[in-house]
Amino acid sequence: MRSSKAATTKSRMDPEFFVLMTFQIEMQTALSMYFHARHYWEQENEYGLAIAMLSKAISMTRTRDSPTGRGLPEILAKSPLKAIEKDLNDVKKHLMIVLKAWEKDNSGIYFEKVPLTLPAEKKLTQGTHMMKPDPYELENVEPVALILPGGENGKASIDSDAELARQLQEQLNAE
């Protein structure tokens, strides 16, 4: 699309589409951070880093202050996201419960320092395109002729379903 037509095309799009896309991007990033934090916690070696990552995930699920800020977009009364608002609140509540439990364990058992910023080598990186896709190609094969087995020129030895049913019944009665 030409850039001269981009503005007119965007103006015809439903603004809720952009809210949905923003929501999905931010929510997926937050969930990735949450599961990454769980990985570190379950490895039982970097509790402070796990707490820092979980805190970051929680901050990503907060409602953003401005349209261009970090976090989830505000869910308005007529927003299509209204249907998942209760589930979203449950996720946020779960994240807070896990964070409090981890902080309690860390302050009473592990005593690991929680970093203020996440080390670059521990952050999730963007996906990498490993190789270019290979186009799928069908092999050239000789098609199988669709003929009935049996008779000459594709004519079956059994002419009808009724004849086949009679033969099968006779075989059953003979046994």
KEMIKOL-325912 format. One record per residue (C-alpha): residue in one letter; x, y, z. Coordinates in Angstrom, 3 decimals. Layout:
BEGIN
@residuo:A xx:X yy:Y zz:Z
...
This chain:
BEGIN
@residuo:M xx:0.000 yy:0.000 zz:0.000
@residuo:R xx:1.233 yy:3.441 zz:-0.772
@residuo:S xx:1.936 yy:5.692 zz:2.161
@residuo:S xx:-0.345 yy:8.328 zz:0.613
@residuo:K xx:-3.309 yy:5.965 zz:1.050
@residuo:A xx:-2.353 yy:4.773 zz:4.529
@residuo:A xx:-4.074 yy:7.621 zz:6.370
@residuo:T xx:-7.375 yy:7.130 zz:4.559
@residuo:T xx:-7.249 yy:3.379 zz:5.084
@residuo:K xx:-6.495 yy:3.790 zz:8.798
@residuo:S xx:-9.374 yy:6.239 zz:9.210
@residuo:R xx:-11.788 yy:3.598 zz:7.874
@residuo:M xx:-10.614 yy:0.967 zz:10.373
@residuo:D xx:-12.440 yy:0.415 zz:13.636
@residuo:P xx:-10.415 yy:2.110 zz:16.417
@residuo:E xx:-11.170 yy:-0.853 zz:18.703
@residuo:F xx:-8.995 yy:-2.971 zz:16.407
@residuo:F xx:-5.937 yy:-1.002 zz:17.506
@residuo:V xx:-6.972 yy:-1.329 zz:21.161
@residuo:L xx:-7.262 yy:-5.087 zz:20.712
@residuo:M xx:-3.863 yy:-5.343 zz:19.021
@residuo:T xx:-2.218 yy:-3.240 zz:21.727
@residuo:F xx:-3.861 yy:-5.364 zz:24.413
@residuo:Q xx:-2.692 yy:-8.612 zz:22.832
@residuo:I xx:0.895 yy:-7.445 zz:22.419
@residuo:E xx:1.178 yy:-6.165 zz:25.993
@residuo:M xx:-0.609 yy:-9.154 zz:27.520
@residuo:Q xx:1.498 yy:-11.693 zz:25.633
@residuo:T xx:4.666 yy:-9.888 zz:26.677
@residuo:A xx:3.530 yy:-9.845 zz:30.317
@residuo:L xx:2.615 yy:-13.543 zz:30.263
@residuo:S xx:5.968 yy:-14.406 zz:28.682
@residuo:M xx:7.711 yy:-12.495 zz:31.459
@residuo:Y xx:5.574 yy:-14.294 zz:34.078
@residuo:F xx:6.431 yy:-17.758 zz:32.740
@residuo:H xx:10.081 yy:-16.787 zz:32.432
@residuo:A xx:10.007 yy:-15.745 zz:36.095
@residuo:R xx:8.407 yy:-19.069 zz:37.042
@residuo:H xx:11.183 yy:-20.854 zz:35.198
@residuo:Y xx:13.854 yy:-19.125 zz:37.287
@residuo:W xx:11.928 yy:-19.735 zz:40.512
@residuo:E xx:11.422 yy:-23.421 zz:39.764
@residuo:Q xx:15.105 yy:-23.863 zz:38.843
@residuo:E xx:15.792 yy:-22.937 zz:42.487
@residuo:N xx:18.827 yy:-20.831 zz:41.724
@residuo:E xx:17.874 yy:-17.212 zz:40.992
@residuo:Y xx:15.032 yy:-16.252 zz:43.300
@residuo:G xx:15.796 yy:-12.526 zz:43.250
@residuo:L xx:15.757 yy:-12.452 zz:39.454
@residuo:A xx:12.452 yy:-14.359 zz:39.415
@residuo:I xx:10.906 yy:-11.769 zz:41.761
@residuo:A xx:12.193 yy:-8.916 zz:39.589
@residuo:M xx:10.738 yy:-10.539 zz:36.468
@residuo:L xx:7.399 yy:-11.138 zz:38.128
@residuo:S xx:7.311 yy:-7.509 zz:39.281
@residuo:K xx:7.970 yy:-6.456 zz:35.690
@residuo:A xx:5.146 yy:-8.703 zz:34.460
@residuo:I xx:2.792 yy:-7.117 zz:36.996
@residuo:S xx:3.761 yy:-3.621 zz:35.867
@residuo:M xx:3.022 yy:-4.639 zz:32.274
@residuo:T xx:-0.533 yy:-5.647 zz:33.221
@residuo:R xx:-1.368 yy:-2.287 zz:34.775
@residuo:T xx:-3.645 yy:0.085 zz:32.900
@residuo:R xx:-1.603 yy:2.611 zz:30.967
@residuo:D xx:-1.672 yy:6.304 zz:31.933
@residuo:S xx:-1.539 yy:7.621 zz:28.375
@residuo:P xx:-2.385 yy:6.212 zz:24.939
@residuo:T xx:1.320 yy:5.759 zz:24.182
@residuo:G xx:2.424 yy:4.609 zz:27.645
@residuo:R xx:3.401 yy:1.113 zz:28.762
@residuo:G xx:0.773 yy:-1.302 zz:30.010
@residuo:L xx:-2.656 yy:-2.453 zz:28.972
@residuo:P xx:-5.126 yy:-0.073 zz:27.343
@residuo:E xx:-8.086 yy:1.087 zz:29.402
@residuo:I xx:-11.172 yy:-1.106 zz:29.048
@residuo:L xx:-14.097 yy:1.217 zz:28.383
@residuo:A xx:-17.775 yy:0.350 zz:28.858
@residuo:K xx:-18.396 yy:-0.383 zz:25.159
@residuo:S xx:-15.021 yy:-2.018 zz:24.514
@residuo:P xx:-14.994 yy:-5.573 zz:23.147
@residuo:L xx:-12.435 yy:-6.310 zz:25.869
@residuo:K xx:-15.169 yy:-5.816 zz:28.480
@residuo:A xx:-15.994 yy:-9.523 zz:28.125
@residuo:I xx:-12.593 yy:-10.560 zz:29.503
@residuo:E xx:-12.260 yy:-7.889 zz:32.182
@residuo:K xx:-13.132 yy:-10.309 zz:35.014
@residuo:D xx:-10.596 yy:-12.859 zz:33.750
@residuo:L xx:-7.968 yy:-10.144 zz:33.445
@residuo:N xx:-8.604 yy:-9.067 zz:37.037
@residuo:D xx:-8.230 yy:-12.708 zz:38.132
@residuo:V xx:-4.864 yy:-12.922 zz:36.338
@residuo:K xx:-3.691 yy:-9.710 zz:38.004
@residuo:K xx:-4.803 yy:-11.024 zz:41.392
@residuo:H xx:-2.940 yy:-14.292 zz:40.786
@residuo:L xx:0.245 yy:-12.431 zz:39.870
@residuo:M xx:0.050 yy:-10.397 zz:43.089
@residuo:I xx:-0.537 yy:-13.510 zz:45.228
@residuo:V xx:2.458 yy:-15.269 zz:43.673
@residuo:L xx:4.647 yy:-12.181 zz:44.110
@residuo:K xx:3.740 yy:-11.850 zz:47.794
@residuo:A xx:4.458 yy:-15.557 zz:48.391
@residuo:W xx:7.802 yy:-15.347 zz:46.604
@residuo:E xx:8.814 yy:-12.192 zz:48.479
@residuo:K xx:7.893 yy:-13.863 zz:51.776
@residuo:D xx:9.955 yy:-16.953 zz:50.925
@residuo:N xx:12.885 yy:-14.862 zz:49.754
@residuo:S xx:12.902 yy:-12.691 zz:52.875
@residuo:G xx:12.636 yy:-15.671 zz:55.213
@residuo:I xx:14.568 yy:-18.462 zz:53.476
@residuo:Y xx:16.688 yy:-17.511 zz:50.457
@residuo:F xx:17.793 yy:-13.919 zz:51.225
@residuo:E xx:18.631 yy:-13.208 zz:47.589
@residuo:K xx:19.013 yy:-9.659 zz:46.372
@residuo:V xx:16.272 yy:-8.550 zz:43.979
@residuo:P xx:17.823 yy:-6.576 zz:41.093
@residuo:L xx:16.295 yy:-3.179 zz:40.309
@residuo:T xx:16.738 yy:-3.745 zz:36.586
@residuo:L xx:16.765 yy:-6.993 zz:34.687
@residuo:P xx:20.175 yy:-7.988 zz:33.303
@residuo:A xx:20.183 yy:-7.880 zz:29.498
@residuo:E xx:21.446 yy:-11.459 zz:29.228
@residuo:K xx:18.509 yy:-12.738 zz:31.308
@residuo:K xx:15.755 yy:-10.935 zz:29.380
@residuo:L xx:13.723 yy:-12.691 zz:26.746
@residuo:T xx:14.961 yy:-11.797 zz:23.307
@residuo:Q xx:12.928 yy:-11.192 zz:20.201
@residuo:G xx:12.267 yy:-14.240 zz:18.075
@residuo:T xx:14.906 yy:-15.096 zz:15.525
@residuo:H xx:14.148 yy:-16.223 zz:11.999
@residuo:M xx:16.385 yy:-19.279 zz:11.705
@residuo:M xx:16.024 yy:-19.999 zz:7.999
@residuo:K xx:14.007 yy:-18.991 zz:5.007
@residuo:P xx:10.943 yy:-21.133 zz:4.322
@residuo:D xx:11.102 yy:-23.773 zz:1.619
@residuo:P xx:8.171 yy:-23.724 zz:-0.780
@residuo:Y xx:6.042 yy:-26.849 zz:-0.681
@residuo:E xx:6.008 yy:-28.689 zz:-3.985
@residuo:L xx:3.938 yy:-31.687 zz:-4.960
@residuo:E xx:5.769 yy:-34.506 zz:-6.672
@residuo:N xx:4.650 yy:-35.431 zz:-10.183
@residuo:V xx:3.056 yy:-38.871 zz:-9.925
@residuo:E xx:0.984 yy:-41.002 zz:-12.249
@residuo:P xx:-2.643 yy:-40.782 zz:-11.091
@residuo:V xx:-4.370 yy:-44.007 zz:-10.131
@residuo:A xx:-7.298 yy:-44.895 zz:-12.373
@residuo:L xx:-10.621 yy:-44.968 zz:-10.566
@residuo:I xx:-12.072 yy:-48.286 zz:-11.736
@residuo:L xx:-13.931 yy:-51.021 zz:-9.953
@residuo:P xx:-11.927 yy:-54.169 zz:-9.313
@residuo:G xx:-12.792 yy:-57.308 zz:-11.174
@residuo:G xx:-14.166 yy:-57.252 zz:-14.695
@residuo:E xx:-12.869 yy:-56.142 zz:-18.010
@residuo:N xx:-12.659 yy:-52.393 zz:-18.867
@residuo:G xx:-13.538 yy:-51.436 zz:-15.336
@residuo:K xx:-16.816 yy:-53.407 zz:-15.269
@residuo:A xx:-17.182 yy:-55.064 zz:-11.914
@residuo:S xx:-17.979 yy:-58.746 zz:-11.561
@residuo:I xx:-20.773 yy:-57.716 zz:-9.208
@residuo:D xx:-23.265 yy:-55.495 zz:-11.040
@residuo:S xx:-25.253 yy:-54.087 zz:-8.162
@residuo:D xx:-25.387 yy:-53.548 zz:-4.444
@residuo:A xx:-28.318 yy:-55.918 zz:-4.216
@residuo:E xx:-26.300 yy:-58.731 zz:-5.799
@residuo:L xx:-23.419 yy:-58.063 zz:-3.380
@residuo:A xx:-25.812 yy:-58.116 zz:-0.409
@residuo:R xx:-27.285 yy:-61.490 zz:-1.561
@residuo:Q xx:-23.796 yy:-63.007 zz:-1.868
@residuo:L xx:-22.792 yy:-61.802 zz:1.591
@residuo:Q xx:-26.039 yy:-63.183 zz:3.095
@residuo:E xx:-25.449 yy:-66.573 zz:1.452
@residuo:Q xx:-21.923 yy:-66.690 zz:2.889
@residuo:L xx:-23.217 yy:-65.905 zz:6.375
@residuo:N xx:-25.931 yy:-68.558 zz:6.151
@residuo:A xx:-23.399 yy:-71.140 zz:4.960
@residuo:E xx:-21.216 yy:-70.588 zz:8.018
